[in-house]
Amino acid sequence: MSAPVTDKRVVEFRPKRIRRVTAVCAVVLVAVFTVVGILLGDTPTGVIFRVSDQIAMVCLGVLLACGVLLLGRPRVRADAEGIEVRNVVTANRYSWQDVLHVSFPDGASWARLELPDDEYVSVMAVQAVDRDHAVAAVRALRDLHKAATAG
């Protein structure tokens, strides 16, 4: 058994670039679907669109925007006891004792936690496109892992 770790430091990382991109895309989607919904009522095609169709078009744009915003949801939060990985839909917490390594393989889009039995968990919050931010995140996670598993 290892001695309890007294480090109370908590680190949290979220992707930077993808959050900006998803926000812009969400705004564009809502704007485009709103314009289409407004213009839908005045078409020379002979098709009759009602107000409910226009509202449905705007609602569809909002739903698609919410789906795009999910891509900016990933987060990783770590402390002395373990690491919580929240990706697009799921969130899991792992004890540092269950994690073999924090790695960022060459050519990978995001970091990952190496687990026993050749399993791994993608850490989508630490993305290669964030460059220095990703390097700092991996270093901080590795430091916490090293401190928790030392001894």
C-alpha positions, 0 to 999 in steps of 0.5 A: 500500500502506498502512503496517501498523497497530500497534494491538493492541486487540481488541474483542469484542461479543456480544448481551446481551438475546437471550442472556438470553432464549435461556437462559430459553427453553432452561430452560423447554423442558427443564423442560416436556418433562421434565414431559410426559415424566414425565406421559406414562406415566400417561394415561387415553387407552388409549395405552401409552407406554413408558419409551423414549417418556418418555426420547425426550420429554426428549431432544426438549426438550434438542434444542430447547433446544440449537437455541434456544441457537444464537440466542445464539451470535453474536459479533463480534471485531475487531482492527487487521487485520480483523473476524470475524463469527460469526452463528448458524451461520456465521463469516467473517473480513474484512479491513478493506480489504474493508469499506466501512462499518460501518452500522446502518440505521434500522429494522434489527435488527442492524448490518452490514458494507457490502462492495463490489458492494452486498453486506453481511454482517449482524452479529447480535452487535450488535442494536438491542434492546441499545441503548447496548451496540449504540451502543458496539459500532458506535462501536468497530468504526467506530474500528477500521475508520477506523484501519485504512483511514486513509492 
